[in-house]
Amino acid sequence: NRIDSKALMALTERGTELLIPIIGDRMKFIEAKESFPKDMSNNVVINVEENVEDDPQDGVDMGEGTSVNTEP
């Protein structure tokens, strides 16, 4: 009756991904982030592809896609 903890965790994560898609996407991102090589962490590029409404009062233009580049 012993259950491998990693196998149980994988089943639990997969079940959560299927039941709650938003959490599933976040879990996949966290898992990918953890497996990302540490020496590459300073050259991360994040692209957000969703419609973001501009707030004319904040003075920032948030077009259709927003990119963040942290290269030194």
Number of C-alpha atoms within 10 A of each C-alpha: 3 4 7 9 9 9 10 11 11 12 12 12 16 15 13 15 17 12 11 11 12 11 14 17 12 12 16 14 12 12 11 11 12 10 9 11 9 9 7 8 12 11 10 11 11 10 10 11 11 10 11 13 10 13 10 8 6 7 8 9 12 13 13 12 11 14 12 10 11 11 9 6
